[in-house]
């Protein structure tokens, strides 16, 4: 059962978190104490041996105890909660799971932990089978236009419901059928894109309406995953690419994010001194998905024949203000989000916006709808 698997793997996830958090503390503790004992000299060696042994035992106990506590809590919850309430199905549980996956999702996946998010279509938090019966049951009034929406780093598909009424209502009212996808944002973008490409092939093939039109809308990292899916599908010769017409990205770091690059540089700087080197190693444990945000996805070939619409934002009211050009939306700069080197059909730069408020902004929703409603040539 999904609930048992997810909850019982809580111990493994807890162990990973504690391991990653305790490691830098232990490393700095040992580095600082080592400097002190070197200053004392040979006379302090016996004390150092005892100290290091005790320290090692304490940190080992913390790691082991946290894992056991997490496993016990998971087993207890699995025995008491109803089967209909998996961690990934509740809003709060899915949010915590998504955040954990954003930071260390690749490691959870490598360890075979059930809390690693599996790419799937979701509706009201429930996983939808991508077969004819499953899609027909989930979408009782399907249109001939599928609009697939992809969230950003450390999020779930619920980010698209940040405001009510919002984008989903507008899409359902005049554009097509919104289809929400959840994925492990800690995995390499290329892998998530390849998995999405396979899912879209099944989605288009089994959609209740024949010959549907397909549009992709991605926020932040979701824009990179959408473009990566197009690249993978083109290479594999997937049929769904002939149905794809529009690709819309909102605040996507097509050419990378300065925040991600700053983290890499910070890690290198911290690695210079022995006392801060554990912090450097901690930063380096960030997921492959986070690291992919340093450079983005710059391959323009896979989206040939698809209209690309890129939305960028700046924090200043004036779109071309020097501060806005440099700061962008505080996460992604205009030059990266606009992706002009990728040959977009349309670019819109919005003034006075911040990255994490874009999906709740009516102006953003209106622009997405306008692009998708445009009947212009492919």
TORSEVO-555957 format. One record per residue (C-alpha): residue in three letters; x, y, z. Coordinates in nm, 2 decimals, decimal comma, always signed. Example, Ala and Ser with C-alpha at 12.3 -4.5 7.8 and 13.67 -1.06 7.14 Angstrom:
<recs>
REC  code      c1      c2      c3
REC   ALA   +1,23   -0,45   +0,78
REC   SER   +1,37   -0,11   +0,71
</recs>
This chain:
<recs>
REC  code      c1      c2      c3
REC   UNK   +0,00   +0,00   +0,00
REC   UNK   +0,12   +0,35   -0,08
REC   UNK   +0,06   +0,49   +0,26
REC   UNK   +0,25   +0,20   +0,43
REC   UNK   +0,55   +0,24   +0,19
REC   UNK   +0,57   +0,61   +0,23
REC   UNK   +0,53   +0,62   +0,60
REC   UNK   +0,76   +0,33   +0,67
REC   UNK   +1,03   +0,49   +0,47
REC   UNK   +1,01   +0,80   +0,69
REC   UNK   +1,30   +0,65   +0,89
REC   UNK   +1,52   +0,65   +0,59
REC   UNK   +1,43   +1,00   +0,50
REC   UNK   +1,49   +1,12   +0,85
REC   UNK   +1,83   +0,95   +0,85
REC   UNK   +1,92   +1,13   +0,53
REC   UNK   +1,82   +1,47   +0,67
REC   UNK   +2,00   +1,42   +1,00
REC   UNK   +2,31   +1,28   +0,82
REC   UNK   +2,33   +1,59   +0,59
REC   UNK   +2,27   +1,84   +0,88
REC   UNK   +2,48   +1,67   +1,14
REC   UNK   +2,78   +1,62   +0,91
REC   UNK   +2,88   +1,98   +0,89
REC   UNK   +2,84   +2,03   +1,26
REC   UNK   +3,06   +1,73   +1,34
REC   UNK   +3,31   +1,84   +1,08
REC   UNK   +3,35   +2,19   +1,22
REC   UNK   +3,36   +2,05   +1,57
REC   UNK   +3,65   +1,83   +1,48
REC   UNK   +3,83   +2,10   +1,29
REC   UNK   +3,81   +2,35   +1,57
REC   UNK   +3,90   +2,10   +1,84
REC   UNK   +4,19   +1,97   +1,63
REC   UNK   +4,33   +2,32   +1,60
REC   UNK   +4,31   +2,36   +1,98
REC   UNK   +4,48   +2,03   +2,04
REC   UNK   +4,76   +2,11   +1,79
REC   UNK   +4,82   +2,43   +1,98
REC   UNK   +4,85   +2,24   +2,31
REC   UNK   +5,10   +1,99   +2,16
REC   UNK   +5,19   +1,63   +2,25
REC   UNK   +5,08   +1,68   +2,61
REC   UNK   +4,72   +1,71   +2,50
REC   UNK   +4,73   +1,40   +2,28
REC   UNK   +4,57   +1,16   +2,54
REC   UNK   +4,29   +1,40   +2,60
REC   UNK   +4,24   +1,44   +2,23
REC   UNK   +4,20   +1,06   +2,19
REC   UNK   +3,93   +1,05   +2,46
REC   UNK   +3,76   +1,36   +2,32
REC   UNK   +3,75   +1,24   +1,96
REC   UNK   +3,62   +0,90   +2,07
REC   UNK   +3,34   +1,06   +2,28
REC   UNK   +3,25   +1,30   +2,00
REC   UNK   +3,24   +1,02   +1,74
REC   UNK   +3,01   +0,83   +1,97
REC   UNK   +2,77   +1,12   +2,03
REC   UNK   +2,73   +1,20   +1,66
REC   UNK   +2,69   +0,84   +1,57
REC   UNK   +2,42   +0,81   +1,84
REC   UNK   +2,24   +1,11   +1,71
REC   UNK   +2,23   +0,97   +1,35
REC   UNK   +2,12   +0,63   +1,47
REC   UNK   +1,86   +0,76   +1,71
REC   UNK   +1,71   +0,99   +1,45
REC   UNK   +1,67   +0,70   +1,21
REC   UNK   +1,51   +0,47   +1,47
REC   UNK   +1,28   +0,75   +1,58
REC   UNK   +1,17   +0,82   +1,23
REC   UNK   +1,12   +0,46   +1,15
REC   UNK   +0,91   +0,40   +1,47
REC   UNK   +0,70   +0,71   +1,40
REC   UNK   +0,64   +0,60   +1,04
REC   UNK   +0,54   +0,25   +1,14
REC   UNK   +0,31   +0,38   +1,41
REC   UNK   +0,14   +0,62   +1,17
REC   UNK   +0,11   +0,35   +0,90
REC   UNK   -0,07   +0,13   +1,15
REC   UNK   -0,32   +0,40   +1,25
REC   UNK   -0,39   +0,62   +0,95
REC   UNK   -0,65   +0,52   +0,69
REC   UNK   -0,52   +0,39   +0,36
REC   UNK   -0,68   +0,69   +0,18
REC   UNK   -0,44   +0,93   +0,34
REC   UNK   -0,09   +0,88   +0,19
REC   UNK   +0,18   +1,14   +0,27
REC   UNK   +0,19   +1,24   -0,10
REC   UNK   -0,19   +1,29   -0,11
REC   UNK   -0,23   +1,55   +0,16
REC   UNK   -0,15   +1,92   +0,11
REC   UNK   +0,09   +1,95   +0,40
REC   UNK   +0,25   +1,61   +0,36
REC   UNK   +0,31   +1,66   -0,01
REC   UNK   +0,45   +2,01   +0,05
REC   UNK   +0,71   +1,87   +0,30
REC   UNK   +0,79   +1,58   +0,07
REC   UNK   +0,84   +1,82   -0,23
REC   UNK   +1,07   +2,05   -0,03
REC   UNK   +1,28   +1,75   +0,08
REC   UNK   +1,29   +1,62   -0,28
REC   UNK   +1,40   +1,96   -0,40
REC   UNK   +1,70   +1,96   -0,18
REC   UNK   +1,80   +1,58   -0,18
REC   UNK   +1,55   +1,42   -0,42
REC   UNK   +1,82   +1,25   -0,62
REC   UNK   +1,97   +1,09   -0,31
REC   UNK   +1,62   +0,97   -0,20
REC   UNK   +1,57   +0,82   -0,55
REC   UNK   +1,91   +0,65   -0,55
REC   UNK   +1,84   +0,49   -0,21
REC   UNK   +1,50   +0,36   -0,33
REC   UNK   +1,32   +0,56   -0,07
REC   UNK   +0,94   +0,57   -0,12
REC   UNK   +0,93   +0,94   -0,03
REC   UNK   +1,11   +1,01   -0,36
REC   UNK   +0,85   +1,18   -0,58
REC   UNK   +0,75   +0,98   -0,88
REC   UNK   +0,66   +1,19   -1,19
REC   UNK   +0,28   +1,17   -1,23
REC   UNK   -0,04   +1,35   -1,33
REC   UNK   -0,23   +1,47   -1,02
REC   UNK   -0,58   +1,59   -0,97
REC   UNK   -0,68   +1,71   -0,62
REC   UNK   -0,36   +1,55   -0,50
REC   UNK   -0,46   +1,21   -0,63
REC   UNK   -0,23   +1,03   -0,88
REC   UNK   -0,41   +0,97   -1,21
REC   UNK   -0,34   +0,66   -1,42
REC   UNK   -0,23   +0,75   -1,77
REC   UNK   -0,45   +0,50   -1,95
REC   UNK   -0,79   +0,55   -2,12
REC   UNK   -1,00   +0,45   -1,82
REC   UNK   -0,80   +0,65   -1,57
REC   UNK   -0,80   +0,97   -1,78
REC   UNK   -1,17   +0,93   -1,88
REC   UNK   -1,26   +0,89   -1,51
REC   UNK   -1,05   +1,19   -1,40
REC   UNK   -1,15   +1,43   -1,68
REC   UNK   -1,52   +1,39   -1,73
REC   UNK   -1,55   +1,68   -1,97
REC   UNK   -1,22   +1,68   -2,16
REC   UNK   -1,15   +1,93   -2,44
REC   UNK   -0,94   +1,89   -2,75
REC   UNK   -0,67   +2,11   -2,60
REC   UNK   -0,45   +1,97   -2,32
REC   UNK   -0,26   +2,23   -2,11
REC   UNK   +0,01   +2,06   -1,91
REC   UNK   +0,14   +2,26   -1,61
REC   UNK   +0,48   +2,21   -1,44
REC   UNK   +0,58   +2,35   -1,10
REC   UNK   +0,91   +2,48   -0,99
REC   UNK   +1,19   +2,36   -0,75
REC   UNK   +1,06   +2,21   -0,42
REC   UNK   +0,70   +2,26   -0,51
REC   UNK   +0,39   +2,05   -0,60
REC   UNK   +0,13   +2,11   -0,86
REC   UNK   -0,07   +2,30   -0,60
REC   UNK   +0,14   +2,60   -0,67
REC   UNK   -0,09   +2,67   -0,96
REC   UNK   -0,38   +2,72   -0,71
REC   UNK   -0,20   +3,01   -0,54
REC   UNK   -0,50   +3,24   -0,61
REC   UNK   -0,87   +3,17   -0,64
REC   UNK   -1,00   +3,22   -0,90
REC   UNK   -0,68   +3,20   -1,09
REC   UNK   -0,51   +3,05   -1,40
REC   UNK   -0,67   +2,71   -1,37
REC   UNK   -1,02   +2,86   -1,38
REC   UNK   -0,93   +3,08   -1,68
REC   UNK   -0,78   +2,79   -1,87
REC   UNK   -1,07   +2,56   -1,81
REC   UNK   -1,31   +2,84   -1,90
REC   UNK   -1,18   +2,94   -2,24
REC   UNK   -0,86   +2,76   -2,34
REC   UNK   -0,85   +2,39   -2,26
REC   UNK   -0,82   +2,12   -2,00
REC   UNK   -0,55   +2,19   -1,73
REC   UNK   -0,34   +1,88   -1,65
REC   UNK   -0,11   +1,91   -1,35
REC   UNK   +0,21   +1,72   -1,33
REC   UNK   +0,41   +1,65   -1,01
REC   UNK   +0,78   +1,55   -1,04
REC   UNK   +1,10   +1,51   -0,83
REC   UNK   +1,26   +1,85   -0,87
REC   UNK   +1,59   +1,71   -0,71
REC   UNK   +1,66   +1,49   -1,01
REC   UNK   +1,87   +1,61   -1,30
REC   UNK   +1,65   +1,83   -1,53
REC   UNK   +1,75   +1,61   -1,83
REC   UNK   +1,61   +1,30   -1,65
REC   UNK   +1,29   +1,47   -1,55
REC   UNK   +1,25   +1,59   -1,90
REC   UNK   +1,29   +1,24   -2,04
REC   UNK   +1,04   +1,10   -1,80
REC   UNK   +0,80   +1,38   -1,88
REC   UNK   +0,84   +1,30   -2,25
REC   UNK   +0,73   +0,94   -2,19
REC   UNK   +0,44   +1,05   -1,99
REC   UNK   +0,32   +1,29   -2,25
REC   UNK   +0,34   +1,02   -2,52
REC   UNK   +0,09   +0,81   -2,31
REC   UNK   -0,12   +1,11   -2,23
REC   UNK   -0,18   +1,21   -2,59
REC   UNK   -0,23   +0,86   -2,70
REC   UNK   -0,49   +0,78   -2,43
REC   UNK   -0,66   +1,12   -2,41
REC   UNK   -1,04   +1,08   -2,43
REC   UNK   -1,06   +1,32   -2,73
REC   UNK   -0,89   +1,22   -3,05
REC   UNK   -0,61   +1,43   -3,20
REC   UNK   -0,58   +1,67   -2,91
REC   UNK   -0,36   +1,99   -2,92
REC   UNK   -0,10   +2,00   -2,65
REC   UNK   +0,05   +2,30   -2,47
REC   UNK   +0,32   +2,31   -2,20
REC   UNK   +0,34   +2,57   -1,93
REC   UNK   +0,63   +2,57   -1,69
REC   UNK   +0,71   +2,79   -1,39
REC   UNK   +1,08   +2,84   -1,30
REC   UNK   +1,25   +2,49   -1,31
REC   UNK   +0,93   +2,36   -1,47
REC   UNK   +1,01   +2,56   -1,78
REC   UNK   +1,35   +2,38   -1,80
REC   UNK   +1,18   +2,04   -1,76
REC   UNK   +0,93   +2,12   -2,03
REC   UNK   +1,20   +2,23   -2,28
REC   UNK   +1,41   +1,92   -2,18
REC   UNK   +1,11   +1,70   -2,25
REC   UNK   +1,08   +1,85   -2,60
REC   UNK   +1,45   +1,78   -2,66
REC   UNK   +1,41   +1,42   -2,54
REC   UNK   +1,09   +1,36   -2,74
REC   UNK   +1,25   +1,50   -3,06
REC   UNK   +1,55   +1,26   -3,02
REC   UNK   +1,31   +0,97   -2,96
REC   UNK   +1,07   +1,05   -3,24
REC   UNK   +0,77   +1,07   -3,00
REC   UNK   +0,43   +1,13   -3,16
REC   UNK   +0,32   +1,39   -2,91
REC   UNK   +0,55   +1,65   -3,06
REC   UNK   +0,33   +1,67   -3,36
REC   UNK   +0,04   +1,77   -3,13
REC   UNK   +0,25   +2,03   -2,94
REC   UNK   +0,19   +2,38   -3,04
REC   UNK   +0,29   +2,62   -2,75
REC   UNK   +0,55   +2,62   -2,48
REC   UNK   +0,51   +2,89   -2,21
REC   UNK   +0,76   +2,95   -1,94
REC   UNK   +0,73   +3,19   -1,64
REC   UNK   +1,05   +3,30   -1,47
REC   UNK   +1,24   +3,00   -1,60
REC   UNK   +1,63   +3,03   -1,58
REC   UNK   +1,69   +2,92   -1,94
REC   UNK   +2,05   +3,04   -1,91
REC   UNK   +2,09   +2,98   -1,54
REC   UNK   +2,03   +3,16   -1,21
REC   UNK   +2,28   +3,39   -1,03
REC   UNK   +2,16   +3,25   -0,70
REC   UNK   +2,26   +2,89   -0,79
REC   UNK   +2,60   +3,02   -0,93
REC   UNK   +2,65   +3,22   -0,60
REC   UNK   +2,60   +2,90   -0,40
REC   UNK   +2,87   +2,72   -0,61
REC   UNK   +3,11   +3,01   -0,56
REC   UNK   +3,03   +3,03   -0,19
REC   UNK   +3,10   +2,66   -0,16
REC   UNK   +3,44   +2,71   -0,32
REC   UNK   +3,52   +2,99   -0,08
REC   UNK   +3,42   +2,80   +0,23
REC   UNK   +3,63   +2,51   +0,11
REC   UNK   +3,95   +2,71   +0,15
REC   UNK   +3,97   +2,70   +0,53
REC   UNK   +3,96   +2,37   +0,73
REC   UNK   +3,71   +2,50   +0,98
REC   UNK   +3,45   +2,60   +0,71
REC   UNK   +3,52   +2,31   +0,47
REC   UNK   +3,24   +2,10   +0,62
REC   UNK   +3,00   +2,38   +0,52
REC   UNK   +3,14   +2,36   +0,17
REC   UNK   +3,07   +1,99   +0,16
REC   UNK   +2,72   +2,05   +0,29
REC   UNK   +2,64   +2,29   +0,01
REC   UNK   +2,79   +2,04   -0,24
REC   UNK   +2,53   +1,78   -0,13
REC   UNK   +2,25   +1,98   -0,29
REC   UNK   +2,05   +1,79   -0,54
REC   UNK   +2,14   +1,76   -0,91
REC   UNK   +1,82   +1,96   -0,98
REC   UNK   +1,95   +2,26   -0,79
REC   UNK   +2,29   +2,23   -0,96
REC   UNK   +2,12   +2,23   -1,30
REC   UNK   +1,99   +2,57   -1,22
REC   UNK   +2,34   +2,71   -1,25
REC   UNK   +2,35   +2,69   -1,63
REC   UNK   +1,99   +2,62   -1,73
REC   UNK   +1,90   +2,43   -2,05
REC   UNK   +2,04   +2,60   -2,35
REC   UNK   +1,96   +2,35   -2,63
REC   UNK   +1,73   +2,53   -2,88
REC   UNK   +1,70   +2,23   -3,12
REC   UNK   +1,43   +2,02   -2,95
REC   UNK   +1,16   +2,29   -2,96
REC   UNK   +1,17   +2,34   -3,34
REC   UNK   +0,82   +2,39   -3,47
REC   UNK   +0,67   +2,49   -3,13
REC   UNK   +0,58   +2,85   -3,05
REC   UNK   +0,78   +2,95   -2,74
REC   UNK   +0,65   +3,23   -2,51
REC   UNK   +0,88   +3,34   -2,23
REC   UNK   +0,78   +3,56   -1,94
REC   UNK   +1,04   +3,74   -1,73
REC   UNK   +1,00   +3,99   -1,44
REC   UNK   +1,19   +4,26   -1,26
REC   UNK   +1,14   +4,40   -0,92
REC   UNK   +1,15   +4,76   -1,04
REC   UNK   +0,84   +4,93   -1,17
REC   UNK   +1,03   +5,03   -1,49
REC   UNK   +1,11   +4,71   -1,69
REC   UNK   +1,44   +4,86   -1,82
REC   UNK   +1,56   +5,02   -1,50
REC   UNK   +1,93   +4,92   -1,45
REC   UNK   +1,85   +4,78   -1,10
REC   UNK   +1,58   +4,56   -1,25
REC   UNK   +1,80   +4,44   -1,53
REC   UNK   +2,06   +4,33   -1,28
REC   UNK   +1,83   +4,19   -1,01
REC   UNK   +1,56   +4,05   -1,23
REC   UNK   +1,29   +3,90   -1,01
REC   UNK   +1,55   +3,84   -0,73
REC   UNK   +1,60   +3,48   -0,85
REC   UNK   +1,63   +3,49   -1,23
REC   UNK   +1,76   +3,77   -1,44
REC   UNK   +1,57   +3,90   -1,74
REC   UNK   +1,83   +3,78   -1,99
REC   UNK   +1,80   +3,43   -1,86
REC   UNK   +1,42   +3,42   -1,83
REC   UNK   +1,37   +3,59   -2,17
REC   UNK   +1,59   +3,33   -2,33
REC   UNK   +1,64   +3,53   -2,65
REC   UNK   +1,92   +3,31   -2,77
REC   UNK   +1,66   +3,03   -2,80
REC   UNK   +1,45   +3,21   -3,06
REC   UNK   +1,12   +3,26   -2,87
REC   UNK   +0,81   +3,37   -3,06
REC   UNK   +0,71   +3,61   -2,78
REC   UNK   +0,88   +3,76   -2,48
REC   UNK   +0,70   +3,96   -2,20
REC   UNK   +0,89   +4,14   -1,93
REC   UNK   +0,67   +4,25   -1,63
REC   UNK   +0,77   +4,53   -1,40
REC   UNK   +0,72   +4,54   -1,02
REC   UNK   +0,71   +4,16   -0,97
REC   UNK   +0,90   +3,90   -0,76
REC   UNK   +0,97   +3,55   -0,85
REC   UNK   +0,77   +3,37   -0,59
REC   UNK   +0,46   +3,59   -0,64
REC   UNK   +0,43   +3,54   -1,02
REC   UNK   +0,18   +3,25   -1,01
REC   UNK   -0,06   +3,45   -0,79
REC   UNK   -0,04   +3,76   -1,02
REC   UNK   -0,35   +3,82   -1,24
REC   UNK   -0,13   +3,98   -1,51
REC   UNK   +0,07   +3,67   -1,54
REC   UNK   -0,24   +3,45   -1,58
REC   UNK   -0,39   +3,68   -1,83
REC   UNK   -0,08   +3,68   -2,05
REC   UNK   -0,06   +3,30   -2,04
REC   UNK   -0,42   +3,27   -2,15
REC   UNK   -0,37   +3,53   -2,42
REC   UNK   -0,07   +3,34   -2,57
REC   UNK   -0,26   +3,00   -2,56
REC   UNK   -0,57   +3,15   -2,71
REC   UNK   -0,38   +3,30   -3,00
REC   UNK   -0,48   +3,10   -3,32
REC   UNK   -0,17   +3,22   -3,51
REC   UNK   +0,05   +2,98   -3,71
REC   UNK   +0,25   +2,71   -3,54
</recs>
